[in-house]
């Protein structure tokens, strides 16, 4: 067998090794970082690409990060990366998603030849802008959301560009924390280069490059086989966002999914034009949501790489909510609009794959940001996405108190939160009765109450506060969410300064139910009564 051929056993071994490179990058990033948002919540992602910028393997991290990463690598390729370089970027109009997600792309060279790229993406707790935490409600242009970095060499030929680093740190709150997290990302990318060199030493250069192609062919073949099992046709769905932080007007998101043999196309004609507020989503984010849903509806066990994406096409009108023109504000698009795209694409494919599409989950990341306007070591910025209800699905109740859709983070443990910030957790638990009734009940939302023990700015970017997560196949809707400041209801998207002693409460949505509630079996009804969850 030649070095350019990969037998099935070797392919499986090398595929696992490629995935372990990405996973090891993630472990280095998580264990080396300083901010709770990365080390505790794991709001970060890592992946391995080949020299052509095609995704080879990814860690099991954040869907909205990972599906959008190819755009970052494609953009960096236009800048002529060389061995020893590390590019840093966050510009949503040049390969990024939203400004807090700082991405690093490193050429991976072995014996002076670039064989691939390492990519790490992490949500930094602050990147400047008009409010602490860089997640302001009501921003009207991207300049209000923080420091904007097109791809630039943070490391050139192995030497750190101190001017770039100084410029970045001068424009953020908590620069010491930012510096530490940047170093963690650099370390993660360095680990990928070490591990790729090990693989070349073990298998040889030609065999590794052949395996890059082979793993993509394997995934592509499995996805196309799954698509062929879906009935051909056009499937449509529509949903709305609950305002953009500037107005409360509903913002439509529409899609037509066309299944044709072993391909599927998504056309978002009919979706709203870009809006004044910051729920616009870069095209890479919209694509990421589509890729996620297709993987769920086909077979989530298929190894994720470029081969999974090849049978999928996405069309979005220029200047629209899902493909805005600069300088549109976009920080909420990554976290909230991506969730709505996920919901609407699932809804469109429900008739094509009814057993594989669950009732709607909470449909929001419930973004809570609390920070001080004091800079340096005396200031703080806390960011959290809060879990909620997963929709009921064929054969099982929805999970309660989990992250849903385009996010996959953990929570910030109460002990870590209270040790790190001037915050006190008053309540944290499941929200009884919030899951929609059905043959299979929707999962429960969460109640999280936090008292701020210093003067601070609070920002909330949330959804599903007036449009409930829908049940499916006769199931009932889940409960809508609610935001409270000292017991007073506040809008789904709001930023306000608060004095010390203020309590912020987030009640997250429950999941929709699946199937007729009258079909729920007796044992399940008994468990509901015992758990206090029956209505």
Secondary structure as UniProt FT lines:
FT   TURN            3..4
FT   HELIX           8..32
FT   HELIX           36..39
FT   TURN            40..41
FT   STRAND          44..50
FT   TURN            51..52
FT   STRAND          55..58
FT   HELIX           63..66
FT   TURN            67..68
FT   HELIX           69..77
FT   TURN            78..79
FT   TURN            83..84
FT   STRAND          86..89
FT   TURN            92..95
FT   TURN            99..100
FT   STRAND          101..110
FT   TURN            111..112
FT   STRAND          113..123
FT   TURN            132..133
FT   TURN            137..138
FT   HELIX           142..144
FT   STRAND          152..156
FT   TURN            157..158
FT   STRAND          159..160
FT   HELIX           162..169
FT   TURN            170..171
FT   HELIX           175..203
FT   HELIX           205..228
FT   STRAND          233..242
FT   STRAND          250..260
FT   TURN            261..262
FT   STRAND          263..267
FT   TURN            269..270
FT   TURN            278..279
FT   HELIX           283..297
FT   TURN            300..301
FT   HELIX           306..310
FT   STRAND          312..315
FT   TURN            318..319
FT   TURN            321..322
FT   TURN            326..327
FT   HELIX           331..332
FT   HELIX           333..337
FT   HELIX           338..349
FT   TURN            350..352
FT   HELIX           354..356
FT   STRAND          367..371
FT   HELIX           376..378
FT   STRAND          381..385
FT   TURN            394..395
FT   TURN            405..406
FT   HELIX           414..420
FT   STRAND          423..431
FT   TURN            432..433
FT   STRAND          445..452
FT   STRAND          456..461
FT   TURN            473..474
FT   STRAND          482..485
FT   TURN            486..487
FT   STRAND          488..489
FT   STRAND          493..498
FT   TURN            500..501
FT   STRAND          502..507
FT   HELIX           517..519
FT   HELIX           522..531
//
